[in-house]
Amino acid sequence: MKLLIKHLHIINLAQERPLEQEDSISYYGMPQEDAMKERAEKFLAGIKAGSLQKGAHAFLTDPAISEAFGYFGYDFVWIDAEHGHFDKEKILAHITSANCAGAAAFVRAAAGTPEIIKPILEMGPEGIIIPLVESPEQARAVMSACLYPPEGKRGFGPRRAQGYGHIPVQTYLDEAAASTLVFLQIEHIDAVHRISEICAVPGIGGIIL
């Protein structure tokens, strides 16, 4: 569906009618509840098909950098909140900028604790990267922080991830796990020795070596 926006008058070119007030619009011209899931699924489908997924690393705080990466055709932007000087406001700005330009947003968190993971997921990125995972026990704790009950212990307060309330609660809950990929970063020799056990933890979207 292509959209033409001019003088605040929005026309649906596919159906040749003015968009109704209840029509939801996202950066891709699709319902907001589908946009995040599609970006995550598109990335995974490309990986499974053996297609190179191009990404860029954003460690400077200006969100225009992530926006530029999207416009230059990168499939995802790695927003480095572990080593970059990012507060929550800057992380959110980078996520929205990357999405606005058509790229998926993957945020590397400073750590894998619930108090750090939860607000990042509520911002609605397509992926979260957890550094220094060394054991299956730690991997299970990370997944518990990322998933709502009964699978996990994540608290509810999704904000942007739920379209600021636009997405029905049940629809959001049904799609939440599939809309955000969880990547675990293997950086320690102890993790290498137990990598098969770590990979066996349910829900992990990928491993970064």
C-alpha angles and dihedrals in degrees: 000000000000122000131206115200116190129154089348090297109125120201126189101221093191093059098024095227135107111269112254120237091252093055109109120219129199133175089275096047091251131109110290093237089061099044100072093043092049093052091051093045092046090055093048093045090053092051093049091049091052091246117148111248109206118216138177130210118233114194099147115086101231105107090209086078092064090044091053092050089055093049090050089059105259113155094217141006120222103216106201108213090156099064101011123083096252129152121190093269092054093047090054091047091053093048094051092044093051091047092047089057093047102261129123114243120228115184121202104212123217090239142347099256123125094242090058098037098048101061092044092053090048088061090065106240119168091234144012123207118209116201130215100017105172107169143026088248090059091045091054091049090052092050091048089055091050099048131068120234136312090032093037146357102253114145119234121249107106102167107171092015087066094043090257089294097318093110112071111252096240093047090051093048091048092052102033098094093046093046097058123050119210115213122189119208116220109206107144131071090234089061091049090056091053100034094120090056091046092050090051092064108110120248101025112142097199149329124245117205 
